[in-house]
Amino acid sequence: MGRAFEYRRASKEKRWASMSRIFPKLSRAITIAAKSGGEDPELNPVLRTAIQNAKAQNMPKDNIEAAIKRASGKDADTMVEVTYEGKGPHGVLMFVECLTDNTTRTVANVKAAFSKSGGQVVNSGSLEFMFDRKAVIAFEKENYDLEELELELIDAGLEEMEEHEDTVYIYGDFTSFGELTKKIEDLQIKAKKANLQRVPNAPVEFSEEQLEDIEKFIDKLEDDEDVQNVFTNIA
């Protein structure tokens, strides 16, 4: 699980290097979080985490505040979350999570991208059993006593903890996201990244050449501002 998450994290950081691509996505995530759970970060853990993720990407404070305010505007009323499932290059399985104000446009773009890659969008729910929804939080290892920390986090919903180089990853069921992020904050641990992910329960190994093709395809998908996250069954 750790290797798969690390690959996605490193790949995403590379793909989102341009602020012109990442800021609109982060803004939409903040807006939809504020719309669904309220505009007060103290009372809305999803919004609080969206703001933390935005700050981690050096998103200006004014941009963050503007995204929150948009939650009470008419534009937010048309914003919806949609998910598409598909098979991409070399049979890789994919979940594509989107935020959009025009589902007709979004589905057309996603289907066109899959078709051009030789893949296809499949019926909703077809791949659900191949992935588990998990709360995933990453933070710098620093000088934490990980055994003690693990005990602290179990009651908050921790299922697994892994180390990869200088980073610690903790995993829990998606329903534990709020409790885990709150506990991390209470322990004064600064998260590098915290979000809900779809983790493959049967990861597949791909060759370097195949991974290059898949990476190019994901790049094309994420060029679309409606696309927020892409999850795969890459091992």
C-alpha positions, -999 to 999 in steps of 0.1 A, spaced: 0 0 0 28 24 9 46 20 -24 15 25 -44 6 57 -24 42 70 -26 41 65 -64 9 84 -67 21 111 -44 54 116 -62 37 115 -96 11 140 -85 36 164 -72 54 162 -106 22 166 -126 9 195 -104 41 215 -106 24 243 -124 3 266 -102 -20 273 -132 -31 237 -130 -32 231 -92 -48 263 -79 -81 259 -97 -84 223 -84 -75 233 -48 -100 262 -50 -128 239 -61 -120 214 -34 -122 242 -8 -154 255 -22 -172 221 -23 -160 213 13 -173 246 26 -206 241 7 -212 206 21 -199 211 57 -200 248 65 -175 276 61 -160 274 96 -128 253 93 -129 246 131 -163 228 127 -156 213 93 -126 188 92 -129 183 54 -126 220 48 -98 223 73 -78 196 55 -85 212 21 -71 244 34 -41 227 48 -35 210 15 -37 243 -3 -13 259 21 11 231 15 11 241 -22 18 277 -13 -17 289 -23 -21 325 -13 -44 333 17 -66 355 -5 -72 327 -29 -82 304 0 -106 329 15 -121 336 -20 -127 299 -25 -145 297 9 -167 327 1 -177 311 -33 -194 283 -13 -223 307 -5 -225 321 -40 -247 309 -69 -218 293 -87 -214 268 -59 -250 257 -63 -242 241 -96 -210 224 -85 -213 187 -81 -189 158 -74 -189 130 -99 -168 99 -103 -159 79 -134 -145 44 -135 -125 31 -164 -98 9 -179 -68 28 -193 -36 19 -211 -24 -17 -205 -56 -25 -186 -48 -3 -157 -79 3 -136 -88 38 -127 -111 60 -106 -114 96 -118 -129 120 -93 -142 153 -106 -158 185 -94 -178 202 -121 -205 227 -129 -213 209 -162 -215 171 -161 -222 169 -198 -189 185 -206 -170 165 -180 -182 131 -190 -176 139 -227 -140 150 -219 -133 120 -197 -148 95 -222 -128 111 -251 -95 108 -231 -101 71 -223 -111 64 -259 -80 81 -274 -58 60 -251 -74 28 -262 -93 24 -230 -129 29 -220 -152 42 -192 -171 14 -176 -204 14 -157 -204 31 -123 -198 5 -96 -180 -19 -119 -146 -14 -101 -159 -6 -66 -149 -40 -53 -113 -35 -65 -106 -5 -43 -110 4 -7 -117 40 4 -91 51 29 -82 82 49 -45 88 42 -23 112 61 14 118 55 38 137 77 75 141 83 90 114 105 111 138 126 116 126 162 83 110 169 81 78 189 61 59 163 51 30 186 36 55 211 21 75 183 4 43 169 -12 37 202 -24 73 204 -40 70 169 -57 36 172 -88 50 190 -91 76 163 -94 49 136 -58 41 126 -56 8 107 -20 9 94 11 30 97 41 28 73 74 46 69 89 55 36 123 73 38 116 105 59 78 103 56 52 85 78 19 74 62 -11 65 83 -42 48 69 -77 44 82 -112 37 70 -126 68 51 -152 72 79 -124 79 103 -110 108 83 -123 135 106 -112 118 138 -77 110 125 -71 146 112 -83 160 144 -61 137 165 -31 146 143 -38 183 149 -42 177 187 -8 160 187 6 191 170 18 171 140 19 190 107 5 169 79 21 171 45 -9 157 29 -43 145 41 -71 132 19 -94 104 10 -80 79 -14 -91 48 -33 -64 22 -25 -63 -9 -47 -69 -42 -28 -52 -62 -55 -23 -40 -68 -8 -49 -102 28 -46 -113 35 -28 -146 67 -25 -166 86 8 -168 74 12 -204 38 6 -194 41 30 -165 53 57 -189 22 52 -211 0 53 -180 17 84 -167 11 102 -200 -25 93 -199 -30 105 -164 -13 138 -174 -39 142 -201 -67 135 -177 -54 160 -151 -50 187 -177 -88 190 -174 -97 214 -145 -127 193 -137 -105 163 -127 -95 164 -91 -80 130 -84 -70 99 -104 -65 67 -86 -51 35 -101 -44 -2 -92 -7 3 -98 14 -17 -72 
